[in-house]
Structure formats: C-alpha cells, structure tokens
C-alpha cells in the first residue's frame, strides 16, 4: 500500500508552492451482469484498488467457480473485488474495511449497483473480525462455499507475517468445502509459506503475485468431524 504523501513537500515542477493532484482513476466492473458500471473511488492511496488487468486475470483464473459462492473480502478497500464477484454470479458478500470513510463509499457503491441486499459492509479490523465474528459468519451462510479475497497492504506480509499466515490458516481450517482463496501480495512474500503450500496455484503479474487455493472435500470432512467432537466434549 502506498503511503499518503505529505502535501507540504514540493516536488519537481511544483509551481506556486502547490502540486496539482492527479485525478482519481475511474473504476469499473469489468465482467458479468454489471459490466461497465462505475464505482466511486476517492483516490485515497490507502485503498490501493487492484489494477483492472490484474482483476481480470484473477477472475479468468477463478472462472465459473465464482457462481453460487459467499464472498468474504478481508481488506475490502474500494470493494471492487467483491462487487466484481457479485456481478459474475456470487450470491452474497461480506466486505471488511477498517477505514470509516472508505466504509461509507463501499456502502454508496452497493446502493448504486443495487446489491445492498446482498453486500454487507463491516467496519472492523480484519484480524479482530476473524477472531471474534467468524462463527457468526459461518452460521449465516451454512454450507455455502466461500470465495475469500485477501488483498491487504503488501507490507503486512513483511511486518505482520505471523498474523497473516495465522489468519489464512484459520480461515482455511473453518470454511466449507470447495471454498476458494485468492491471496494477493508483492514479490517480497514467498507463497511457499502459505498453509498447504503445494496446493496453491501461483501466478506473477509484476509487481504483484496471485495465489489461488481451493479447499478439498476430504480435508473439510475431517475438520468438520473434529469440530463436532470438540463441541460434544464441551457439551
């Protein structure tokens, strides 16, 4: 994630003491039923929307598996990934974002696209949400495969490595079978550190890289049985 520039600093070609701000890029849905629809975007660098070519590549890799899923966008930013998935056949979405002004923009986009009944926007820290609210989310959409987008600030993979790996591992363990994970990072992160590393499909789109994983049926069955035993022991 790019850091917000200091408006008091002058760059080359800065005349009159003020630098003209670049217009925010136009974001659009690039496929599905809402193809071509515009998304509001403030231009705040904290949201770092995925570039169109990368978003298109991701959804080409996911293909028809998007249909019928419940989307969880862990670091939603603009919400473009979740809205793109809804456009392509996902049934519902939960978008988690901790920056309150951005949460408001996501809500406006959901209303403008007419998907506010299928897109729930949560103002929260992602790590806390997974720790405290994951069970509620699983109960809300029982059995439906998830499509998890993990596109945090790239520095999180360096500065909060253990937390990121624990976050992904916990979700993989708990989500329903046939759930899909899409992890975006830059090339500083080694995807071989991901849980079940051999099962991820990794593609590089410099400076970014994408890793995609599908949770198999057998792993899910064993995990479900273990969870049921734990619940019975607590009863």
N, C-alpha and C positions, 0 to 999 in steps of 0.2 A: 504494500500500500504506500502510495506516495505521501510524503509529509506536506502539510499545508505550508505554503510559502509565507515568509514574513513580508507583509505588504509594505514595510518601511524600507526594505532593501531595494536598491536600484540596480537594474540590470543593464546590459548593453542596449543602446538605442533608446533608453528611457529619457524622454524629453519632458521638461516641465516638472520633473520630480514625481511623476505618476506613470505607472505602466498600465497600458490598456489590457484589460483582462480578456483572455480568449473566450469565445462563446462556447458554452457547454455543448458537447456533441449530441446529436439527435439519436435517441434510442428508439428502436422499433422492434416489434415482434417479427421474426424472420420466417416463421413457418406455421402451418396449421390453420385453424379456423379464424384466428385473429391476425393472420399475417398482414403486415403493413401498418398495424395500429401503433401509434406513437406512445411512448412512455415519458412521463415527466421526469426530469433529471436536473438537479440543482447545479451540477458540475462540481460538487464538493468532492475533493480527491479521496476522502475517507471511504467513499462508497466503491471506488475503483470497479466500475462495471466491466464484465468480461467483454472483450472485443467481439464484434459481430462474427468475424471469420472463425474465431475460437468457439463461440457459442454454436455456430452452425456445425462445426466439426464434432463437438460433443454430442449434439443431437443426432447427427448422422451415425455416430458410434452406438448410441442408445437405441436408435431405430424404433420399431413398433412396441418395444418393451415399455415405453413411457405410458402407453394406454392402460387405464384402469388402476394406476398407482396412486398412492398418497404421497405428495411431495413434502419433504422437510428441507427447507433452505436454511442452513445453520447460521450463515453470516450473510443475510439477505441483501444488504446494500440497496441497490435500486429495485430488487425483486425481479429483475429481468429473467433469471433462470426459472423461477417458479412460474411466472406468467407464460413463458415460452412453453413449459411443460403442460400447463393447463390448456394452452392453445392446441397442443398436439395430443390431447386425449387423457391427460391425468384427471382424476376425479375430484381431488381436493388438495389443498396445500396449507402448510403452516410455515410462515416466514418469520424468522427470529432476527431481530436487529436491536442493538443497544442504544443507537444514536436517535434520540427522540424526534428531532426534526425530520430525519430520514424515515422514521416510522410513519409520520404523518403523510409524507409523499407516497410511500407504498400504499397506504390506505386510499389516497386520492386516485392512484393508478388502478387499484382494484375496482373502485367505484366507476371510473371512466370506462374500464373494459367490461363492466357488467358482471364481474366474477366475485363480488364482495361476499356472496353467499357461499362460495367455495374456497375463498382465500382468507385465512385467519392470520392477522398480523400480531406478533407478540413482541412487546418492548421488554427485552431482557438480555442479560448476559448469557451467551450460548452455553458456557461451561456450567453455570448455575442451573440453566433450564434442563440440560441433560441429567444433571444430578437430582433435581427436585421434581421435575414435571414429566419425565419420560413415561412413567407408569400410566399417568392420566392420558397421555397421547396415544399409547398403545390400546387402552380401553376404548378410546373414542373411535378408532377405526380398526376393530378387531379382525385380524386375519388378512387385511389388505396389504399387498406388497408396498413397501416404501421405495421412493426414489429420493435418496439423500444427496444434497449438494453441499459440499464442504469447500468453500472458496473464501478463506479468511485472508487477512493481511498476510502477505508472504513471510514477513518477519516472525509470525507466530511459530512457524516451523523451526526457526532457529532459536528464538528467545523463549518459547514455551513448548519445546519439543515433547517433553514427557506428558504434558497436559493434552496436547493434540493427539498423541498416539493413544492415550487412555480414552479420550473422547471417542475416537473412531472405533477402538476395540469394544468399548461398552455398547455402542450402537449396533455393531455387527452381531454381538452376542444376543441382543434383545429383540431385534426387529424380526418380522415374519419372514418365512422362506420366500425366495425369489426376489427379495429386495435388492435394489441396485444402489451402489455408492459411486459418486463421482467426486474425486479429490483433485483440486487444482492447487498447484504450487509453482514455484520457480525452480530452476535447475540446482539450486543450493541444497534442496531436500532430496534425500535418497529414498525413492519409493520402496526399496527393499526392506526398509524399516517398518513398513505397514504390516498389520496383522495378516496372516495367510499370504505372505508376500508373493509366493509363486502363482497365486490365482488372479492377480491383478493384471489387467491389460494396460500398458503404459505407452502413451504417445507423447512426443515432444513437438511443441509448437512455439519455438523460441520467441521470447524468453520464458514462456510458460511450459508446463507439462501437465498432462491429464492422466490420472489413474482411475480405472473403472473396475468394479468388482460386483459380482452377483452372488448373493448368499445361497448356497445349495440347499436342497431339501433335507438331506440326511443330517447335516450339521444342525439345522433348525429343529428337527425332530428330537435329537438327543438333548439339545439345550432346553426344549420345552418340557421334556420328561424330567430333567434335572430340576428345572424351576418348579414343576408340580410337586416333586418330592420335598423340596425345601419348604413350600407352602404348607404341605401336610405336616411336616415336622414342627412348624411354628404353631399349627392349629391346636 
